[in-house]
Amino acid sequence: MIQAGGRTDGLAIASLVLGILSIAGGLFYGVFGIILGAIAIVLGLVARGRIRQAGGAVGGGGLATAGWILGICGVVIGVVVIVVIVGMIAALISTSQTR
């Protein structure tokens, strides 16, 4: 088993932070969840590759994995929120036209 060194990859930390923010952004305003989530996914995958190539000199693999998973969740939540908002606006427009 490879022991992680004392350093944690900065991209792994950034991925985790953006993944957390993407969920909050997705809940409150869907577009932020999609944007931040996409960035978290990319950073997490890049960080995992860098950590593997470092051969144990750099840690943070779990942070990177959590970051890209949270990024995926943020994107999904963001898309759902946008679909709900568009559906509500469409329903509001159709009800106001029938009156």
C-alpha distance (Angstrom), angle and dihedral (degrees) to the residues before:
residue distance angle dihedral
M1 . . .
I2 3.77 . .
Q3 3.79 115.8 .
A4 3.78 116.1 -142.0
G5 3.77 116.7 -122.1
G6 3.77 125.5 -123.1
R7 3.80 93.3 -90.5
T8 3.77 125.0 82.1
D9 3.80 118.5 -151.3
G10 3.80 110.2 -106.3
L11 3.80 93.1 -142.5
A12 3.80 89.5 57.1
I13 3.80 90.6 55.5
A14 3.81 91.6 45.2
S15 3.80 90.3 49.6
L16 3.80 91.9 52.1
V17 3.81 93.2 47.7
L18 3.80 93.0 47.4
G19 3.80 90.6 45.5
I20 3.80 90.5 55.7
L21 3.81 91.4 45.5
S22 3.81 90.9 48.3
I23 3.80 91.0 60.6
A24 3.79 91.5 50.6
G25 3.81 90.9 44.0
G26 3.78 91.2 48.1
L27 3.78 92.9 51.8
F28 3.79 96.0 48.5
Y29 3.79 101.1 33.1
G30 3.79 117.8 2.7
V31 3.79 98.8 -145.0
F32 3.81 93.7 62.8
G33 3.78 90.2 52.6
I34 3.79 91.4 53.3
I35 3.81 94.8 46.9
L36 3.80 97.5 42.8
G37 3.80 91.6 40.7
A38 3.79 92.6 53.6
I39 3.80 90.8 50.4
A40 3.83 90.9 47.4
I41 3.81 90.9 51.7
V42 3.80 93.0 51.4
L43 3.81 94.2 44.5
G44 3.80 91.7 47.1
L45 3.78 93.9 51.4
V46 3.81 92.6 45.2
A47 3.82 90.5 48.2
R48 3.80 92.0 50.7
G49 3.80 90.0 52.7
R50 3.80 92.2 48.8
I51 3.81 91.5 48.0
R52 3.81 91.7 51.3
Q53 3.81 91.7 48.4
A54 3.81 91.6 49.6
G55 3.80 89.4 65.7
G56 3.79 96.2 -138.2
A57 3.80 97.9 -41.2
V58 3.81 91.1 107.7
G59 3.81 127.1 43.0
G60 3.77 134.4 -161.4
G61 3.78 102.8 95.4
G62 3.78 91.6 135.0
L63 3.79 91.5 49.6
A64 3.80 90.7 50.8
T65 3.80 92.0 49.0
A66 3.79 92.1 47.9
G67 3.81 89.6 47.6
W68 3.77 96.1 55.1
I69 3.80 92.6 42.6
L70 3.81 90.7 51.6
G71 3.80 88.0 46.2
I72 3.80 90.3 56.1
C73 3.81 89.5 48.8
G74 3.81 90.4 49.4
V75 3.80 92.1 51.4
V76 3.80 92.1 48.5
I77 3.82 92.3 47.4
G78 3.81 90.5 47.1
V79 3.80 92.4 52.0
V80 3.81 92.0 47.3
V81 3.82 91.7 49.7
I82 3.81 91.7 49.9
V83 3.82 91.6 48.4
V84 3.82 90.5 49.8
I85 3.81 92.3 48.0
V86 3.82 92.4 48.2
G87 3.81 90.0 47.3
M88 3.79 91.8 50.5
I89 3.79 91.9 49.0
A90 3.81 91.1 48.1
A91 3.81 90.6 49.5
L92 3.79 91.0 48.1
I93 3.80 92.2 50.0
S94 3.79 93.0 47.1
T95 3.83 92.3 48.9
S96 3.77 93.2 47.4
Q97 3.83 90.7 51.1
T98 3.81 93.2 52.7
R99 3.82 93.5 54.9
